[in-house]
Structures are given as structure tokens and as C-alpha cells.
């Protein structure tokens, strides 16, 4: 990922990544999702949610419940 962005959520389930993105965007935080699933084998690879550096702590706090 480019400089200036921090990973705040990691999952293998696409719906959880989309839930995280919705939570963050509703709080006014820009979000980027990187899907690193293997195109041939959907069960391999991660989906990572990134936010700008300045929003890292707020984003992690907002997503605390989603990680459980």
C-alpha cells in the first residue's frame, strides 16, 4: 500500500471487509480495501482495509467489535 495509509482490519471474508468499510465511511473516514484473494482459489489470501494515517486510532476503535 502507498505511504500514508495504515492497515486497520484484516479478514478472509469479503462481507466483513465491506462491513468495516461501511462503518468507517459512515464515520467520515476514507477507506481502501485490497482484496488479495487468489483468483483461482478463493479460500487463499486476505482482504485488508486501509485508512489514512491520521485516522488509524479512530478506525481501530470503531472496528473493535467487528473483530470478535
N, C-alpha and C positions, 0 to 999 in steps of 0.2 A: 504494500500500500504506500501511497505517496507520503512524504513528510508532512507532519501537521495533523495526522489522523491517528486515533487510538482505537484498539480493539476493545470492545466493551461486552461482547456477547459471542459465544461460540456454541454451535449446535450441529447436529446431523439432520435435524428435522426442519424442513423448509417452512412449515406453518409457524414454528416457534420464532424463527428469524423474522417472519412477516409480522408476528405479534409484537416483537421487540421494536421493529421499525415503526409500527403504528403508535406504540406507547411514546416513543421518543419524539416522533414528528408532532404528535398532539401536544407535547410539552414545548414545542418550538425548537427542537434540536435537529439539525441536518443529519441525515443518516445515509450510509452507503452499505449495501450488502454485497459481499463477494461470495459467490457460490463456487466452491472448489470440489464439488462432486465430480467424480469420474463420469464421463458421458456414456460409457458402456456399462458401468457397474454403479448404479445409483446408490448402493449401500456403502461406497467408499468415498471418503472426503468429508470436509466440514463446510459449514456455512458460517461466515464471520460477519458480524455487524460492527461497523466503524463509525466514530463520531469525531468532530474536530477536537483537538487537544483541550481547548478551553472548557468543553462540555463533558469531559471524561467522568469526573466525580459525580456530577448530577445524573448522568446517564446510568452509571453503575447503581446509584441509589434507586432510581426509577425501575430498574430491571431486577432488583434483588429478589422479589417474589417470583418472577418468571423462571429463575434458575432452579427452583425447587420442584 
